């Protein structure tokens, strides 16, 4: 079934883009000690970065690609079995009950749109949500989930003719449970969403074909104002606000859309519900993160800080490290016991007497010395 108003599949690389792909490939090979990882070294994948960075082969794209590759390795988001094992990873599985996002993988796939379906329900308890996670826990989950989606894309692209162009995914984002006023004033969860959005826009460009907002609030201007806090100008163009099921079906084929939203599709594979979304449970105070839990987990006595450390502002790039790398390469830092308490961290070096863990993209940092 062809839908007249549907977003069409992206084109394969143009002749000009093919030249830019080779230029980027050469620059990355010079920058990366081990070269470009084999799974990422495809014309379609490198062209995603070129399009996402508006064709600018400059230091920014090379640096971001390099940081992404290093961080992916540090987080152990690599290997042929990564997609299968991700949701069972020790640092991912405990938080899944609180997140309502797609578990469809790429099963609901449109050949016409060259894209698969991704469904997510917005946070219903944002104030409670941020009490369950450390920021690094949630960003690690978002990073890993984005990598899962990329691997699904890369695997499909291997099997089909390159002339079909890049595989993407289409997002149905359900706002039904959202109180839009929760996002009007600055807050911790608003910052967390900004960090999450910055992560996938910087490291996973051009993977998303379109974002359909379902059950929007009545004040549409407010929706756009909030969206501008999270998305680049280019990604704002991908948003389509649908006020009804009928309106959504003007853009997407009925067989592709879950029955919940007016389509025919009914998911029958757990752990997703009928729309393919993981079932989120209500957060209670018993779920809140316990202070100093990371010290207890690793059997480390918490050092008593000599002074209270608050929030400070920085403007640095981020890098993810394995703890083994920290101990081997950064052993001269003080307080080595703090290096050992986190399997995964974002390290900001502040000098020989101090360090901190970045909360992504450097707009603010919480010095976790308490």
C-alpha positions as CSV (number, residue, x, y, z in Angstrom):
1,X,0.0,0.0,0.0
2,X,1.4,3.4,-1.0
3,X,0.6,6.4,1.1
4,X,0.7,9.6,-0.8
5,X,2.0,11.8,2.0
6,X,4.4,9.4,3.5
7,X,8.0,10.5,4.0
8,X,10.0,8.7,1.3
9,X,13.1,6.7,1.9
10,X,16.4,8.6,1.8
11,X,18.5,8.5,-1.4
12,X,21.8,6.6,-1.7
13,X,25.0,8.7,-1.7
14,X,25.3,11.2,-4.6
15,X,28.5,11.5,-6.7
16,X,29.6,14.5,-4.6
17,X,28.9,12.6,-1.4
18,X,30.9,9.6,-2.6
19,X,33.9,12.0,-2.8
20,X,33.2,13.3,0.7
21,X,33.0,9.7,2.0
22,X,36.5,8.9,0.8
23,X,37.8,12.2,2.3
24,X,36.2,11.4,5.6
25,X,37.5,7.8,5.5
26,X,41.0,9.0,5.0
27,X,40.8,11.5,7.8
28,X,39.4,8.9,10.2
29,X,42.0,6.3,9.4
30,X,44.7,8.9,10.2
31,X,42.9,9.8,13.5
32,X,41.9,6.4,14.8
33,X,44.8,4.2,16.1
34,X,43.2,1.0,15.0
35,X,41.5,2.4,12.0
36,X,37.7,2.5,11.4
37,X,35.9,-0.5,13.0
38,X,34.8,-2.8,10.2
39,X,31.1,-2.6,10.9
40,X,31.2,1.2,10.8
41,X,33.3,1.4,7.7
42,X,30.6,1.4,5.0
43,X,29.7,4.1,2.5
44,X,26.1,4.3,3.8
45,X,27.2,4.7,7.4
46,X,29.9,7.3,6.8
47,X,27.5,9.2,4.6
48,X,25.1,9.3,7.6
49,X,27.7,11.3,9.4
50,X,28.4,13.5,6.4
51,X,24.7,14.3,6.0
52,X,24.3,14.8,9.8
53,X,27.1,17.3,9.8
54,X,25.9,19.1,6.7
55,X,28.7,17.9,4.5
56,X,31.4,19.5,6.6
57,X,34.5,17.3,6.9
58,X,36.1,19.3,9.6
59,X,37.7,18.7,13.0
60,X,34.3,18.4,14.7
61,X,33.0,15.4,12.8
62,X,36.4,13.6,13.1
63,X,36.6,14.3,16.8
64,X,33.0,13.2,17.5
65,X,33.4,10.0,15.5
66,X,36.6,9.2,17.3
67,X,35.0,9.8,20.7
68,X,32.1,7.7,19.7
69,X,34.3,4.8,18.6
70,X,36.4,4.9,21.8
71,X,33.3,5.2,24.0
72,X,31.5,2.3,22.3
73,X,34.5,0.1,23.0
74,X,34.8,1.3,26.6
75,X,31.2,0.5,27.3
76,X,31.6,-3.0,25.7
77,X,28.8,-2.2,23.2
78,X,30.6,-4.2,20.5
79,X,30.6,-7.7,19.1
80,X,28.3,-9.8,16.9
81,X,26.2,-10.8,20.0
82,X,25.8,-7.2,21.3
83,X,22.2,-6.7,20.1
84,X,21.1,-10.0,21.6
85,X,22.8,-9.4,25.0
86,X,22.2,-5.7,25.5
87,X,19.0,-6.0,27.5
88,X,20.5,-8.6,29.8
89,X,23.7,-6.6,30.6
90,X,24.3,-6.1,34.3
91,X,24.3,-2.3,34.1
92,X,21.3,-2.1,31.8
93,X,18.7,-4.7,33.0
94,X,17.9,-3.3,36.4
95,X,16.5,-0.1,34.9
96,X,14.3,-1.6,32.1
97,X,11.1,-1.8,34.2
98,X,11.0,2.0,34.4
99,X,11.4,2.7,30.6
100,X,8.6,2.3,28.1
101,X,10.3,2.0,24.7
102,X,10.3,-0.2,21.7
103,X,11.2,-3.8,21.9
104,X,10.3,-4.5,18.3
105,X,13.9,-4.6,17.1
106,X,13.5,-4.2,13.3
107,X,10.7,-6.7,12.8
108,X,8.1,-4.1,11.7
109,X,9.9,-3.0,8.5
110,X,8.6,-1.1,5.5
111,X,10.4,-1.9,2.2
112,X,8.8,1.2,0.6
113,X,10.1,3.5,3.3
114,X,13.3,1.5,3.9
115,X,12.7,2.0,7.6
116,X,11.5,0.1,10.7
117,X,9.2,1.1,13.5
118,X,10.2,2.5,16.9
119,X,7.5,3.3,19.5
120,X,8.1,5.1,22.7
121,X,5.9,6.4,25.5
122,X,7.0,9.7,27.2
123,X,7.9,9.8,30.8
124,X,4.8,9.7,33.0
125,X,6.7,10.4,36.3
126,X,9.7,12.6,35.4
127,X,10.3,13.9,38.9
128,X,10.4,10.3,40.3
129,X,12.3,8.9,37.3
130,X,15.4,10.9,38.0
131,X,15.5,9.6,41.5
132,X,15.8,6.0,40.3
133,X,18.9,6.5,38.1
134,X,22.3,8.1,38.4
135,X,22.7,10.3,35.3
136,X,25.4,8.0,34.0
137,X,23.1,5.0,34.3
138,X,20.4,6.6,32.1
139,X,22.9,8.0,29.5
140,X,24.6,4.6,29.4
141,X,21.2,3.0,28.6
142,X,20.5,5.6,25.9
143,X,23.9,5.2,24.4
144,X,23.5,1.4,24.3
145,X,20.0,1.5,22.9
146,X,21.1,3.9,20.2
147,X,23.9,1.5,19.3
148,X,21.4,-1.4,19.2
149,X,19.3,0.6,16.6
150,X,22.5,1.4,14.6
151,X,23.5,-2.3,14.5
152,X,20.0,-3.3,13.3
153,X,20.4,-0.7,10.6
154,X,23.9,-1.9,9.6
155,X,22.8,-5.5,9.5
156,X,19.9,-4.7,7.2
157,X,22.1,-2.6,4.9
158,X,24.5,-5.5,4.5
159,X,21.7,-7.7,3.2
160,X,20.2,-5.3,0.7
161,X,21.4,-3.5,-2.5
162,X,23.3,-0.3,-1.6
163,X,21.2,1.5,-4.3
164,X,18.2,1.3,-2.0
165,X,20.0,3.9,0.2
166,X,20.3,4.1,4.0
167,X,18.0,2.1,6.3
168,X,16.4,4.3,9.0
169,X,13.7,4.0,11.7
170,X,10.5,5.9,12.2
171,X,9.5,7.0,15.7
172,X,6.0,7.1,17.1
173,X,6.3,9.1,20.3
174,X,3.2,8.9,22.5
175,X,2.6,12.0,24.7
176,X,-0.6,10.8,26.3
177,X,0.8,10.4,29.8
178,X,2.8,13.7,29.7
179,X,2.0,16.8,31.8
180,X,3.5,19.3,29.5
181,X,3.8,21.8,32.3
182,X,6.5,19.6,33.9
183,X,8.8,20.7,31.0
184,X,8.1,24.4,31.0
185,X,10.6,25.4,33.8
186,X,14.2,24.3,34.1
187,X,14.6,21.1,36.0
188,X,16.9,18.1,36.4
189,X,14.9,15.9,34.1
190,X,14.8,18.6,31.5
191,X,18.6,18.7,31.6
192,X,18.7,14.9,31.3
193,X,16.5,14.9,28.2
194,X,18.8,17.6,26.7
195,X,21.8,15.4,27.4
196,X,20.2,12.3,25.9
197,X,19.2,14.3,22.8
198,X,22.7,15.7,22.4
199,X,24.1,12.2,22.6
200,X,22.1,10.7,19.8
201,X,22.3,13.7,17.6
202,X,26.1,13.9,17.9
203,X,26.9,10.2,17.7
204,X,24.0,8.7,15.8
205,X,23.1,11.2,13.0
206,X,20.6,10.6,10.3
207,X,19.3,7.3,11.7
208,X,15.8,8.7,12.3
209,X,13.6,9.3,9.3
210,X,10.6,10.9,11.1
211,X,9.2,11.6,14.5
212,X,5.4,11.4,14.8
213,X,4.1,13.0,18.0
214,X,0.8,11.3,19.1
215,X,-1.7,12.6,21.6
216,X,-0.2,16.1,21.7
217,X,-1.3,18.6,24.3
218,X,-3.7,21.4,23.2
219,X,-1.0,24.1,23.4
220,X,0.9,23.2,20.3
221,X,3.2,26.3,20.4
222,X,4.4,25.0,23.8
223,X,5.3,21.6,22.2
224,X,7.4,23.4,19.6
225,X,9.1,25.5,22.2
226,X,10.1,22.5,24.2
227,X,11.2,20.5,21.2
228,X,13.6,23.3,20.3
229,X,15.4,22.7,23.6
230,X,16.2,19.2,22.5
231,X,16.6,19.0,18.8
232,X,18.7,20.6,16.1
233,X,17.0,22.7,13.4
234,X,17.4,19.8,11.0
235,X,15.8,17.2,13.3
236,X,12.9,19.6,14.1
237,X,12.0,19.3,10.5
238,X,11.4,15.6,11.0
239,X,8.6,16.2,13.6
240,X,5.0,15.6,12.5
241,X,2.3,16.4,15.1
242,X,-0.7,14.1,14.7
243,X,-3.9,15.1,16.4
244,X,-5.8,11.9,15.5
245,X,-5.3,8.4,14.2
246,X,-6.7,9.4,10.9
247,X,-4.0,12.0,10.5
248,X,-1.3,9.5,11.3
249,X,-2.6,7.2,8.6
250,X,-2.1,9.9,6.0
251,X,1.6,9.5,6.6
252,X,2.1,5.8,7.2
253,X,0.5,2.7,5.8
254,X,-2.1,1.1,8.0
255,X,-0.4,-2.3,8.2
256,X,2.7,-0.6,9.6
257,X,1.0,1.3,12.5
258,X,0.0,-0.4,15.8
259,X,-3.7,-1.0,16.4
260,X,-3.5,1.3,19.4
261,X,-2.9,4.2,17.0
262,X,-5.4,3.3,14.4
263,X,-3.4,0.7,12.4
264,X,-3.5,-3.1,11.9
265,X,-0.3,-4.2,13.6
266,X,-0.5,-6.1,16.8
267,X,2.7,-7.2,18.4
268,X,2.7,-10.8,19.8
269,X,6.3,-11.1,20.9
270,X,7.2,-10.4,24.5
271,X,8.4,-8.4,26.4
272,X,6.6,-5.7,24.4
273,X,2.9,-4.9,24.7
274,X,0.5,-5.0,21.7
275,X,2.3,-1.9,20.3
276,X,5.7,-3.5,20.9
277,X,6.6,-1.2,23.8
278,X,8.1,-2.5,27.0
279,X,5.6,-2.3,29.9
280,X,6.6,0.3,32.4
281,X,5.7,0.0,36.1
282,X,4.9,2.8,38.5
283,X,7.9,4.2,40.4
284,X,7.6,4.3,44.2
285,X,9.9,5.6,46.9
286,X,11.3,2.0,47.3
287,X,12.8,2.3,43.9
288,X,14.8,5.5,44.6
289,X,18.6,5.3,44.3
290,X,20.1,4.7,47.7
291,X,22.9,7.2,48.7
292,X,26.4,5.8,48.4
293,X,25.1,2.5,46.9
294,X,28.0,2.4,44.5
295,X,30.5,2.4,47.4
296,X,28.7,-0.5,49.1
297,X,28.4,-2.5,45.8
298,X,32.2,-2.6,45.5
299,X,32.9,-2.9,49.2
300,X,34.7,0.4,49.4
301,X,34.7,2.7,52.4
302,X,33.5,6.1,51.4
303,X,36.2,8.7,52.1
304,X,35.0,11.7,54.2
305,X,35.3,14.9,52.1
306,X,37.2,17.7,53.7
307,X,34.8,20.2,52.1
308,X,31.5,20.3,50.4
309,X,31.7,20.2,46.6
310,X,28.8,21.6,44.5
311,X,28.1,22.1,40.8
312,X,30.5,23.9,38.5
313,X,30.4,24.8,34.9
314,X,32.8,23.4,32.3
315,X,33.2,23.3,28.6
316,X,35.1,20.1,27.7
317,X,34.7,17.1,25.5
318,X,33.8,13.7,27.0
319,X,35.5,10.4,26.8
320,X,34.3,7.1,28.3
321,X,36.9,4.8,30.0
322,X,37.0,1.3,31.2
323,X,38.1,1.1,34.8
324,X,41.1,-0.9,33.7
325,X,42.1,1.9,31.4
326,X,41.8,4.4,34.2
327,X,44.0,2.4,36.6
328,X,46.6,1.8,33.9
329,X,46.7,5.1,32.2
330,X,45.5,7.6,34.9
331,X,46.9,6.0,38.0
332,X,48.6,9.3,39.0
333,X,45.2,10.8,39.8
334,X,44.3,11.2,43.5
335,X,41.7,9.1,45.2
336,X,42.1,5.9,43.2
337,X,39.4,4.3,45.2
338,X,36.9,6.5,43.5
339,X,38.2,5.3,40.1
340,X,37.3,1.7,41.0
341,X,33.8,2.3,42.2
342,X,32.2,2.7,38.7
343,X,32.5,0.2,35.9
344,X,31.5,3.0,33.5
345,X,32.2,6.7,33.8
346,X,32.8,9.9,32.0
347,X,36.0,11.3,33.4
348,X,36.8,15.0,33.5
349,X,40.4,15.7,34.6
350,X,40.6,18.7,36.8
351,X,44.3,18.5,37.7
352,X,46.4,16.3,40.0
353,X,44.2,16.9,43.0
354,X,40.7,16.3,41.7
355,X,38.5,14.8,39.0
356,X,34.8,14.4,38.3
357,X,32.4,12.5,36.2
358,X,30.8,14.5,33.3
359,X,27.1,14.2,32.8
360,X,27.4,14.5,29.0
361,X,28.0,17.5,26.8
362,X,29.5,19.5,29.3
363,X,26.9,22.1,30.1
364,X,27.2,21.1,33.8
365,X,29.1,18.6,35.9
366,X,28.2,17.0,39.2
367,X,31.4,16.4,41.3
368,X,30.4,13.2,42.9
369,X,32.4,13.4,46.0
370,X,29.4,12.8,48.3
